[in-house]
Amino acid sequence: MELSYQCPKCGGGEYYFAKRQLLKGKGVFIRAKMVDTPLCKDCGEVANRIYSDEERISQTVNRAANTKFFGFLLLGTFLFFTILLLFFS
């Protein structure tokens, strides 16, 4: 599947990739990394990725599955400590 990008400034669909520096971290722990960045051929603005409907659906399903998992994990932890508290009090 081919990825598609669109310029947020001029709306152009033609792009090219160029190396740009990406900074990650906070405070003293900042590290720099060179990454390929899609740029608009017309104005040079960083282009945004356009996701297909299938990709949006899979992202939504993954997000819901992760939310459900962490919800059960939180509920299990709460029940464990509640039972522990009731047993030792």
PLY file of the C-alpha trace (Angstrom):
ply
format ascii 1.0
element vertex 89
property float x
property float y
property float z
element edge 88
property int vertex1
property int vertex2
end_header
0.00 0.00 0.00
1.37 3.38 -0.99
1.43 6.11 1.65
-0.08 9.44 0.69
0.71 12.87 2.06
-0.88 16.30 1.66
0.50 19.77 2.34
-1.43 21.63 5.09
-0.41 25.02 3.67
-1.11 24.83 -0.09
-3.00 21.50 -0.32
-0.48 20.02 -2.77
-0.17 16.26 -3.12
3.35 16.06 -4.54
6.08 15.52 -1.99
9.66 14.39 -1.54
11.62 13.08 1.43
14.51 14.97 3.02
16.58 14.38 6.15
15.50 16.56 9.07
16.59 16.59 12.70
14.08 15.28 15.26
14.61 16.21 18.91
13.27 13.88 21.60
13.35 14.07 25.38
13.03 16.80 27.98
15.44 19.12 29.72
18.99 17.81 29.87
18.00 14.47 28.34
17.37 15.73 24.79
18.70 13.56 21.98
18.72 14.34 18.27
18.04 11.90 15.46
17.98 12.35 11.68
14.71 11.16 10.11
13.21 11.17 6.61
10.53 13.87 6.52
7.97 14.34 3.72
8.11 17.88 2.32
5.79 19.55 -0.19
7.40 20.09 -3.61
5.59 23.41 -4.13
6.17 25.29 -0.85
8.57 23.13 1.20
6.14 22.74 4.14
6.16 19.45 6.11
3.39 17.30 4.62
0.78 15.51 6.73
0.04 11.81 6.28
-3.42 10.92 4.94
-4.75 7.71 6.46
-7.11 5.37 4.62
-10.40 4.25 6.20
-8.94 0.80 6.96
-5.99 2.33 8.82
-8.30 4.60 10.84
-10.49 1.64 11.82
-7.49 -0.48 12.88
-6.10 2.42 14.95
-9.47 2.85 16.67
-9.73 -0.89 17.40
-6.20 -1.01 18.80
-6.86 2.04 20.98
-10.08 0.46 22.31
-8.33 -2.85 23.03
-5.54 -1.09 24.94
-8.06 0.94 26.93
-10.02 -2.19 27.83
-6.83 -4.03 28.88
-5.67 -1.21 31.15
-9.18 -0.87 32.58
-9.17 -4.53 33.60
-5.65 -4.17 34.95
-6.70 -1.19 37.07
-9.82 -2.99 38.30
-7.80 -6.10 39.19
-5.25 -4.05 41.11
-8.01 -2.24 43.00
-9.74 -5.52 43.92
-6.46 -7.12 44.99
-5.60 -4.29 47.37
-9.18 -4.10 48.67
-9.16 -7.81 49.52
-5.70 -7.47 51.05
-6.86 -4.53 53.14
-10.00 -6.36 54.33
-8.05 -9.52 55.12
-5.35 -7.83 57.21
-7.53 -5.31 59.02
0 1
1 2
2 3
3 4
4 5
5 6
6 7
7 8
8 9
9 10
10 11
11 12
12 13
13 14
14 15
15 16
16 17
17 18
18 19
19 20
20 21
21 22
22 23
23 24
24 25
25 26
26 27
27 28
28 29
29 30
30 31
31 32
32 33
33 34
34 35
35 36
36 37
37 38
38 39
39 40
40 41
41 42
42 43
43 44
44 45
45 46
46 47
47 48
48 49
49 50
50 51
51 52
52 53
53 54
54 55
55 56
56 57
57 58
58 59
59 60
60 61
61 62
62 63
63 64
64 65
65 66
66 67
67 68
68 69
69 70
70 71
71 72
72 73
73 74
74 75
75 76
76 77
77 78
78 79
79 80
80 81
81 82
82 83
83 84
84 85
85 86
86 87
87 88
